[in-house]
Amino acid sequence: MSHLDDLPSTPGKYKTDKALPYGILHHHRYLRLSKPTLWASLFLALFLFYLLLSPPPTPSRRSLNDSSLSAAKYGGSQWEKQVRKSAHPRSRGGLTVLVTGAAGFVGTHVSTALRRRGDGVLGLDNFNRYYDPKLKRARQGLLERSGVFVVEGDINDAVLLKKLFDVVLFTHVMHLAAQAGVRYAMQNPGSYVNSNIAGFVNLLEVSKAANPQPAVVWASSSSVYGLNKKVPFSEIDRADHPASLYAATKKAGEGIAHTYNHIYGLSLTGLRFFTVYGPWGRPDMAYFFFTKDILKGKTITVFESPDKGSVARDFTYIDDIVKGCLGALDTAEKSTGSGGKKKGPAMFRIYNLGNTSPVPVTKLVKILEKLLKMKAKKKVMPLPRNGDVEFTHANITLAQSEIGYKPAVDLETGLKKFVKWYMGFYSGSKKKSSW
Ligand SMILES: O=C(O)[C@H]1O[C@H](OP(=O)(O)OP(=O)(O)OC[C@H]2O[C@@H](n3ccc(=O)[nH]c3=O)[C@H](O)[C@@H]2O)[C@H](O)[C@@H](O)[C@H]1O
């Protein structure tokens, strides 16, 4: 994939390299302290060898029973103070929200929007290398300037999550941490299972055990509609023909969420995002790397459908998505359970958040050419069987009537804002870290 060429190799969230220090460092210390007898040394050497060969117990997989909470990294009065301060609402009646994936594209925008209106926000992000971590760090800078502290950690780390819930009584969780990207699922399927399934279950486990339980709003995806042909896509349509593992994990997430709602009384709202774009966006998405490649004079590959038509997307501008997220948080009823016990039925909702006006990818390219004042070098090729679907188109009636969702930005207007940001950010301008 050309757009990933100059990014670091992308192990996504499936990193185990952080896992070793805990066990290994501990044993290194032991080595220094041990008596230098031949047998003891031999035994230790064998034991270390065994540890190195065995699969590492990654910290991201630490269970709640693991008492070795890495106090060095998390915890301590200073850390707790930062966590509490960030999560504390500034306005009366404000929400107290844990935003996972806070340094991600949508996470950054939602976190700052919540903070701006006076809610308390604590961010969580593992800063993985799926795409340029420098962009995530720049977003973190923005968040910090807005008063949002981002805890560096993984949603699979149950001990960390539990600790966060011990320190703060979250009223809401906005769960945006995920392994995104449709095509990358063919390269690193494990990363999707790790984040979108295991990580989500871990978050729900900790949320259901919390007292009080938070209301959880999470990111699902338009990709769950898969190979559906009936348009516009409606929440009541069947969605059981996913075209990518990404889509399958997002659909699985919806089923998993339903069980936590049913068994534990957790209030759950899933938002099916439709190809979200805008400033501070994801470099793995077509509008982003098309911009980069057009500017560099590199050839872009534009997919076409089998009938030689252009593939189309219901591109949705980030500010509209943010409004949808806030609408979902504001209308979410409380969970009914506490401490893992259901007390009554709780809310379970799924909404499409799209723009409801699909645009062919060829048109996207034309708009970019106009905004960049450059002609794209294009190679048109049939849509490969890589997880992409031919078109998406959202029916947003339900979101409109129930959470007040009303998209207002058309693709050209939104791309104009994106291009302006892109030019500032990558030109090294001093203003690059502003909105
Ligand atoms: O709504 C979602 O749920 C998903 O949206 C996004 O997926 P997509 O809609 O597939 O966006 P994106 O990759 O930008 O491709 C856009 C268009 O360009 C076409 N495309 C792509 C690459 C290429 O080289 N050429 C090309 O024509 C391609 O065929 C497509 O028609 C998120 O990445 C995903 O994480 C998820 O959130």
The ligand as an ORCA input file, in Angstrom:
! r2SCAN-3c Opt
* xyz 0 1
  O     -17.372      4.024      7.465
  C     -16.689      3.201      8.020
  O     -17.120      2.459      8.847
  C     -15.265      3.038      7.625
  O     -14.836      4.221      6.965
  C     -13.542      4.174      6.475
  O     -13.454      3.133      5.506
  P     -13.716      3.502      3.992
  O     -15.082      4.019      3.781
  O     -13.325      2.314      3.203
  O     -12.723      4.744      3.770
  P     -11.362      4.834      2.960
  O     -10.467      3.750      3.320
  O     -10.885      6.220      3.130
  O     -11.852      4.630      1.452
  C     -12.745      5.570      0.866
  C     -13.051      5.171     -0.547
  O     -11.864      5.262     -1.333
  C     -11.684      4.058     -2.072
  N     -10.251      3.849     -2.258
  C      -9.477      3.555     -1.196
  C      -8.126      3.364     -1.354
  C      -7.555      3.484     -2.623
  O      -6.337      3.333     -2.834
  N      -8.375      3.791     -3.670
  C      -9.708      3.976     -3.529
  O     -10.405      4.248     -4.498
  C     -12.355      2.990     -1.226
  O     -12.732      1.889     -2.024
  C     -13.532      3.747     -0.671
  O     -14.587      3.709     -1.579
  C     -12.564      3.910      7.601
  O     -11.249      3.770      7.079
  C     -12.927      2.694      8.390
  O     -12.075      2.621      9.512
  C     -14.370      2.730      8.809
  O     -14.531      3.630      9.849
*
